């Protein structure tokens, strides 16, 4: 049995981790645990990577302190990044093991409208902005911004799975990464 801790209780993140890990491991157990990312509520640029890594490493400590016997620790952080004079939203995934070895992956990046970016750069969280745009609540635990901007063609879970699969690469080919 492969035991995986996820640094969130968000059902979308847990479902994404389950889908990604089940591609490689037959028997898995996934536990969501809230941990602090130690970054801004709306991470910008490389801060998104820091947040994902901080979550994964916080889980390693919880694992040791609480004898949870987990094998992998997953931090997922949503952020925004400026590339090519445009702003994109994306998810960053950090997977760590008990030796604190890491693998990183990212979701696809999708462009954000200027009025949304302006609010985010003032410190507002993307989930809150999207709730206002859609006049709904807690959309980040459902389809997320990607669901809205793709008119329902892609969900937040579908966005995250490829990033998690690629974050597993260093563990699938340890001989090349050590």
C-alpha positions as CSV (number, residue, x, y, z in Angstrom):
1,X,0.0,0.0,0.0
2,X,1.4,3.4,-1.0
3,X,0.3,6.1,1.4
4,X,0.1,9.7,0.1
5,X,-0.5,12.9,2.1
6,X,-1.9,15.9,0.3
7,X,-1.4,19.4,1.8
8,X,-5.1,20.3,1.4
9,X,-8.6,19.0,2.2
10,X,-9.8,20.4,-1.1
11,X,-11.7,17.5,-2.8
12,X,-10.5,18.6,-6.2
13,X,-6.8,18.4,-5.2
14,X,-7.3,15.0,-3.5
15,X,-9.2,13.6,-6.5
16,X,-6.3,14.8,-8.8
17,X,-3.7,13.1,-6.7
18,X,-5.7,9.9,-6.6
19,X,-6.0,9.9,-10.4
20,X,-2.3,10.6,-11.0
21,X,-0.9,8.1,-8.5
22,X,-3.3,5.4,-9.5
23,X,-1.7,5.4,-12.9
24,X,1.5,4.0,-11.2
25,X,0.5,2.4,-8.0
26,X,-2.1,-0.4,-7.6
27,X,-3.0,0.2,-4.0
28,X,-3.0,3.7,-2.7
29,X,-4.4,5.6,0.3
30,X,-4.7,9.3,0.2
31,X,-5.2,11.6,3.2
32,X,-5.8,15.3,2.9
33,X,-4.3,17.4,5.6
34,X,-4.4,21.2,5.8
35,X,-1.0,22.8,5.9
36,X,0.3,26.3,5.5
37,X,2.0,27.2,2.2
38,X,3.9,30.1,3.9
39,X,3.4,32.2,0.8
40,X,0.8,34.9,-0.1
41,X,-2.8,33.9,-0.5
42,X,-2.3,34.6,-4.2
43,X,1.2,33.5,-5.1
44,X,3.0,35.3,-8.0
45,X,5.7,33.8,-10.2
46,X,8.2,31.5,-8.4
47,X,6.4,32.0,-5.1
48,X,4.0,29.4,-6.4
49,X,6.8,26.8,-6.5
50,X,7.8,27.8,-3.0
51,X,4.2,27.3,-1.8
52,X,3.9,23.8,-3.3
53,X,7.3,22.8,-1.8
54,X,6.5,24.3,1.6
55,X,3.2,22.3,1.7
56,X,5.0,19.0,0.8
57,X,7.7,19.6,3.4
58,X,5.2,20.5,6.1
59,X,3.5,17.1,5.5
60,X,6.9,15.3,5.9
61,X,7.1,16.9,9.4
62,X,3.5,15.9,10.2
63,X,4.2,12.4,9.0
64,X,7.2,12.1,11.4
65,X,5.5,13.7,14.4
66,X,2.3,11.7,14.0
67,X,3.7,8.4,12.8
68,X,1.4,8.4,9.7
69,X,3.8,6.1,7.7
70,X,3.2,7.9,4.4
71,X,5.4,7.4,1.4
72,X,4.8,10.5,-0.6
73,X,3.8,14.1,0.2
74,X,2.1,16.4,-2.3
75,X,1.9,20.1,-2.2
76,X,-0.3,21.8,-4.8
77,X,-0.3,25.6,-5.1
78,X,-2.3,27.7,-7.6
79,X,-0.6,30.9,-8.7
80,X,-0.1,33.4,-11.5
81,X,3.0,34.0,-13.6
82,X,4.0,36.6,-16.1
83,X,5.3,35.3,-19.4
84,X,5.6,37.0,-22.7
85,X,4.1,40.2,-21.3
86,X,0.9,38.3,-20.4
87,X,-0.4,36.8,-17.2
88,X,-1.3,33.2,-16.8
89,X,-2.8,31.1,-14.0
90,X,-1.4,27.7,-13.3
91,X,-1.0,25.0,-10.7
92,X,2.4,24.0,-9.3
93,X,2.8,20.5,-7.9
94,X,5.7,19.4,-5.6
95,X,5.9,15.7,-4.7
96,X,8.4,14.7,-2.0
97,X,9.4,11.5,-0.3
98,X,10.7,10.8,3.2
99,X,14.3,11.7,2.1
100,X,13.0,15.1,1.1
101,X,13.8,14.4,-2.5
102,X,11.4,16.3,-4.8
103,X,9.8,16.3,-8.2
104,X,8.0,19.4,-9.6
105,X,5.3,19.6,-12.2
106,X,2.9,22.3,-13.5
107,X,-0.5,22.3,-15.0
108,X,-1.2,23.9,-18.3
109,X,-1.0,27.7,-18.1
110,X,-4.1,29.7,-19.1
111,X,-4.3,33.4,-19.8
112,X,-6.2,35.7,-17.5
113,X,-8.0,38.9,-18.5
114,X,-6.4,42.1,-17.4
115,X,-9.2,43.1,-15.0
116,X,-8.7,39.8,-13.1
117,X,-4.9,40.2,-13.0
118,X,-5.2,43.7,-11.6
119,X,-7.2,42.3,-8.6
120,X,-4.8,39.4,-8.1
121,X,-1.8,41.7,-8.0
122,X,-3.5,43.7,-5.3
123,X,-3.6,40.5,-3.2
124,X,-7.0,39.1,-3.9
125,X,-7.2,35.3,-4.4
126,X,-8.2,34.0,-7.8
127,X,-10.9,31.8,-6.3
128,X,-12.5,34.9,-4.7
129,X,-12.4,36.8,-8.0
130,X,-13.9,33.9,-9.8
131,X,-16.7,33.6,-7.2
132,X,-17.5,37.3,-7.8
133,X,-17.5,36.9,-11.6
134,X,-19.8,33.9,-11.5
135,X,-21.9,35.1,-8.5
136,X,-21.3,31.7,-6.9
137,X,-19.3,30.5,-3.8
138,X,-16.4,28.2,-3.4
139,X,-15.9,27.5,-7.1
140,X,-12.2,26.6,-6.4
141,X,-13.4,23.4,-4.8
142,X,-15.5,22.6,-7.9
143,X,-14.6,23.5,-11.5
144,X,-12.3,26.4,-10.7
145,X,-11.3,29.3,-12.9
146,X,-10.3,26.8,-15.7
147,X,-13.8,25.5,-15.8
148,X,-15.2,29.0,-16.2
149,X,-12.8,30.1,-18.8
150,X,-13.0,26.9,-20.9
151,X,-16.9,27.0,-20.7
152,X,-16.9,23.8,-18.8
153,X,-14.6,21.8,-21.2
154,X,-11.9,21.4,-18.6
155,X,-12.2,21.0,-14.8
156,X,-9.7,21.9,-12.2
157,X,-9.0,18.2,-11.5
158,X,-8.3,17.6,-15.3
159,X,-6.0,20.6,-15.2
160,X,-3.9,19.3,-12.3
161,X,-3.5,15.6,-13.2
162,X,-0.8,16.1,-15.9
163,X,1.3,18.3,-13.6
164,X,1.1,15.6,-10.9
165,X,2.1,12.9,-13.4
166,X,5.1,14.9,-14.5
167,X,6.1,15.7,-10.9
168,X,6.4,11.9,-10.3
169,X,9.1,11.6,-13.0
170,X,12.1,11.8,-10.7
171,X,10.6,9.0,-8.6
172,X,9.8,6.8,-11.6
173,X,13.4,7.2,-12.9
174,X,15.4,7.6,-9.7
175,X,18.6,6.3,-11.4
176,X,18.7,9.3,-13.6
177,X,17.9,11.9,-11.0
178,X,20.2,10.9,-8.2
